[in-house]
């Protein structure tokens, strides 16, 4: 699975609690938002093996408001549970 995979391929059966746990794990500085560096580390931890360019593309897809941070709503929407 790549960061830019079609949304239908990212659907999950995880509960909101499990998704929140994933978000909190990814949000390493616990500020309630995920920056590109945190996202890259998260994807690497999943074994995604993405290049820096692929991380940037995937992050841009998730950061729908373009503020340079992924909030909980954007994260949840990206995983298809919005």
C-alpha positions, -999 to +999 in steps of 0.1 A: +000+000+000+014+034-009+005+068+006-012+077-027-032+045-031-068+050-042-090+057-012-109+024-016-077+005-011-071+022+023-104+013+039-100-004+072-121-023+097-104-006+127-126+011+153-124+048+159-105+040+191-079+020+172-076+047+146-072+073+174-044+052+188-027+051+154-031+089+151-017+095+186+012+071+179+020+091+147+016+125+165+050+121+183+051+155+199+014+152+210+003+186+197-029+171+181-015+174+145+008+153+124+036+171+105+053+157+074+083+144+095+060+125+118+040+112+089+072+099+072+083+082+104+048+066+108+049+053+072+084+040+077+073+022+109+045+005+088+072-007+065+059+013+035+094+020+022+084+053+007+109+078-008+109+114+005+090+124-026+063+098-020+060+109+016+055+145+004+029+134-021+010+112+004+011+139+030-002+165+006-031+141-002-040+139+035-035+175+044-067+186+026-067+221+041-031+227+031-019+240+065+011+217+066-004+196+094-028+166+094-055+169+120-076+141+134-104+147+109-081+146+079-064+115+092-098+097+097-111+109+063-079+096+046-084+061+061-120+062+048-138+063+081-152+099+078 
